């Protein structure tokens, strides 16, 4: 059955792959109608259109009826305690999105045991080395069991959805170049098909002469931000009032809160830097691109988030400061994270809705819009839907 052989996500992936695979030939020197925008053989034409804003955006329209049915089974209040419809999420959004939400579900459920134990420890306070060692050992064992359980669950889902490669090396040997991969036009030594060729030594030079210095500079910024936090905390202890009750407590926590906000801001900036550096390095394969991006993000996040904890624990060896700092940092990061994931998207969506309503007024007089160069007419319903979805973020 050709209508059901591929899922919605797979159909969109095939179409997107076909569009990305269109590359300029040796006879195509520039974009037709735009002689200033030059092309070279092997360049992905759709990427050039997007970079020059000839094509503003590229995305598939949602199937609103299918999306409503999925939403009614997924995130309504009556289905709050039911299992997520992961199979339907995978059919509509694809494997990556389905695995993301399956991880969130498994992680949320697995947090119940440490949360219960933490509440018990909080209700019955005490200062005992064996008590704290027992809790630390429990967290160590729990994290290991959770990771192994998630690996097993993830493998079962991938097997069910048919995304487990029988041989990773076999799959990589036939992996095609990325659409953003550029270089002089050549031929693949295995298949003989034409594809861009980029010398490896240039990529190595870019890594050591550009990527490494930029990453080192970013990590140095994280280190100096940490020093600024300790300076602010010391200044607050010396010059802030000490006998004002709640105000004194708030002043003592203010540097930590400010440092947690700085960590969140730096993480957002470092993610942008990591993506730009990865694109600059011009990796040939998608797997290589993702591996290098993951490595950069892990390095940025680890140093930026944990350098202060390591400094307090192993250099200053101040246990009370470590306890206060860790608790304040975790609570502040949770609040900042919820604000970033819930409040900011809501306000942005409200603002974009107003922009969409204003833009829609300009086209309401036209019931139908004629497509340039053809006799095909686009229904205004789809045009309105495209305008609204074009204002959304990537994963909305």
N, C-alpha and C positions, 0 to 999 in steps of 0.2 A: 504494500500500500504506500504509494509515493507521498501521499498527503501526511502520513503519520510516521514515515521512515526516519525523518529527521525531526528533532524537537525545534521549537521556536528559536531557542538560543543557537542551535547548530545551523539553522538556515541563515540567521543573521551573520554568523561567523563566516560561513562560506561566501556570502555576498561581500562582506567587508574584506575578506582575503582576496577576492577577485579584483575589487577596486584598488586595493593597495598594490597588487602585482602589476598594474599597468605602468610601464616604464618608458622613458623617452628613447627613441631609436637614434641612429647616427644622423639621420636626415632632419630630425626635429631640433632646430637650434634655439627656438624660443616658443613661448606659449602663444598659440594662435590669437591674434588680436592684441597681444601685449608684447611688442618687440623688445621692451626694456627688460623683461623677465626672461633671462636666458636659461636654457636647458642644456644639460650635457648627457651623453649617452648613459643609460642605466639609472637616471634619476627617477624616483617615484613621482609621477605627475600629480597625484592627488595631494601628496605632501607639499609639493610646490604651490599648488592652488591654495592650500590651507595657510602656508607660511606667508603668502602674499595677499591674503584676505580676499582672493577672488572667490573662493568658497569659504564662507564664514564659519560653518560648522558642518559636521558629518555625524549623523546619528540616526538610528531607526526609530520610527514612531511607536509608541506603546499601543498594544491592543487593549483598549480601555475595558472592554467587557471581560476579557481574560484576567486583567489586572484586578478588577473588582471582585471576581470570583475567588481569586487567590487571596486577596485581602480579607474577604469574609471568613475564610478558613484559617487565616494566619494570625492577625494581630487585633482581632476584635475582643471585647471584654469577656464574652461568653466562652471564648477559646483560650483564655489566659493560662489555664493549667493543662491544656492539651499539648500533645507533641506537635512540633512544627511540621507542616507538610513539605518536607525536604525534597521529595520526588517532584512535586509540582514547582517548587522554587527552582530546582535544577532544570526542569523542562523549559521554564520561561526565561530565567536569568543566566543560566549556565552553571558549570561545575564550580568555578571559583567562588561565585557569590553563595552558592548552596553550601560549600564547605565552610565559608566564613560564618554563616548563621548556625551551621551545625556545631562549629567550635564554640560559639557564644552560648548555645544551649547546654552543651556538655560542661563547659567551664562554670556556668552559673549553678548548675546542679551540684557539681563537685565542690563548690565553695561552701556548701551547707555544713559538712563536718567541721572544718576549721572555724567557721563562724559560730557554731554552737559551743565549741570548746573555748573560743575567745570570749564569748558572753559569760560562760561559767567562771573563767579566770577573772573577768572584770567584776563580777558580782562578789566573788570571794577573793579580795585583794590580799596580797602578801608578798614578802620579799624573801624568796628562798631560791638558792642556786639550783637545787634539784628540780624545783617546780619550773623554772624558766628553761632549764636544760631539757626537761621532758617536753615542753611545748615546742622548743626548737627542733627536737628530734622528730616529733610528730609532723611538723611542717615539712621537714626534709623527706620523710617517708611518703607523706601525702603527695608532694609535688612529683616525686618519682613515679608513684603509682598512677597519678593522673596523666602524666606524659605518656607512659606506656599504654594506658587504657585508651587515650586519644589516638595514638598511632594505630592501635588495633581497630578502633571504630572508624577512623579515616580510611584505612585500607579496605574495610568492608564496604564503605560507601563508594570508594573509587572502583572497586571490583563490580559493584552493582551497577554503576553508571558507565562501565566500560572504558575507564580512563587510565587503567594500570598498563604501563608499557611492559611487554614481555621481555624486552631488553633495552635498557636505557641507552647503552652505547649504540645499538642498532637504530633507535629512534633519532639520536643526535646525528648520526652519520648521514641521514637523509633530511635533516632540518634545513629549511630554506633560509636565505638571508633576510634580515629585517627590512621593512619598507624604508626605514630611515637610514639604512646602511648606504654609504656612498663611496665612490672611488672610480678609477678608470675602468671602462667597460672591458671585460675579459670573458673567459669561459670557465665553467666549473670543470675541474680535472676529472671528476667521477662521472657526472651526467653529460658533460659537454654542452650544457645549456648556457646561454649568455647570462652573465651576472657581474656586478661591480667587483673590482679587486682593489684592496687597500693593503699596503705593505704593513707587516706586523711591527717593524721597527718604528714606524711613525706612531702607532698606538702605544708602544712602550715608552717612547719619548714623551708623549702627551701625559702618560701616567706619572712618570718620575719628575718631569719638569713643571707640570701644571697641577695635576691632581694631588700629589703628595704635599707640595707647599701650601695649597689652599686648605686641605684637610688639617694640616699642622697648624695653620693660622686660626682655623675655627676652634680647634681644641685648645689653643692658647687663650682664645677669648673666653672659653668656658672656664679655664683655670683662673683667669683674672676676675671673672664674675664671682667665682667662689671666694677669692681673697677679698673682694668688695663686700661680700656678705659677712665675713668674719669681722671686717673693719666696722661695718654698720652695727653689728651686734655688740661689739666692744664699746662703740660710741654710745649706744643706747643704754648700756649698763652704767656708764660713767656719768652721763648728763641727764638721763630721764628721771622723773620722780620715782622714789622707791616705796613710798607708803601711801599710795593712792588706790589700793585695792584692785578693782577690775582694770583700771587704766594702766596700772603697772604691769599686770599680766598681759594686756593687749600690746603694750609697748615692747615687752620682751619677745612676743611672738611676731611682731611686725616685720623684722628683717627676714625671718624664715618664710613668711607668707610672700614677701616681695621676691625672695629668691626662687620660690616655687613658680611664681608667675613668670619670672625671667627664664626659667628652664623650659616652660611651655612655649614661650615666644621663640627661644633659640631653637627648640626642636622643630618648630614650623619652618623657620628660616633654613635650618640645616637640611631639611628634606628637599627644599627647593634647590639648594646648592648641590646636593647629591644627585638629583635628577639631571641638572645641567651638566655636571661633570661627566656623568655616565653617557649622556648624548654626545658630549665633546670627544670622548674616547673612541666613538664610532665602532662599537662591537658588531661583529658580523651576525651572530646568532642571537635569537631571542633568549635562549637559556643562559648564554654568557652575559647578556645585558642584565637579566634579572639577578644572577648570582653576584655580579659586581655591585649592583644597586643595593642588594640585601647586605652585603659586607660593609658598604659605606654607612648605611642607616644604622646597623648594629653598632659600629664604631662610634658614630656621632651620639646615639642615644645612650650607650653605655657610659661613655666619658662624661657627657653632659649631666646625666641623671645621678651617677654614682660616685663621681670623683670626690664630692664633699663627704659622703659617707665613709669612703675609704680613708680620707684625710683625718676625719675625727676619730675613727675606730683604731687606725694603726699608727698614726703619727701623734695626734694629741692624746689618744687613749683616755678620752673623757667619756665615761659611760653614761653619766646623767645627761650630758649635752647630746650624746648620740641618741639617747632615748627620746628626749624632747624634740630634737631635730627630725628624727624619723617619723614620729607621730604627727607632728605639724605638717611635714612635707607630704605625707600620704593623704591626709585629710584635705589639704589645700589642692593637691593635684587631682583628687577625685572631684572636688567642686569645680575646678577650672575645666576638667575634662567634660563634665556634664554640661557646663555652660557652652563649651565649644561644640558639643555634639547635638544639643537640644535647643538652647536659646538662640544662638547665633544663626543657625539655619532657618529657624522660624522667622526671625526679624528680616533676614535677607529675602526669604520667600515672600513676605508681605510687601517688601519694597519692590521686588521684581513683579509681583502681581499688579501693583499700581503702574509700573512701567509698561506692562503688557496691555493694560486697559487703555492707557494713553495711545499706545501704538495701534491698538485695534480700532480706535475711532477713525483713524486715517483710511482704513480699508473696509469699513462697514458698508460704505456706499456700493461696493462692488460685490455682487453675489457670487460671481465666478471670476476667476483669474486665468487668463490665457497664457499657456507656457510658451516661451520664446522659441520661434522656429518650428513649431509643430501645431497640429490641430487638436492636441490633447488639452482638455480642460481639467483643472484641479478644483475639486469641491472645496468651498470655503471652510467647511468643517475641518478638513485636514490641514488647511493653511493656518487656521486658528490654533489647532493642536500643536502644529510644528512651531509656531511662534511662542506658545507658552512653554513647551518642553525645551526650546532653545535657551530660555532664561534660567533653566535649572542647572544645578551642579551635575557633575559627571555621573554620580551614583544615585541621583534622586529618582 
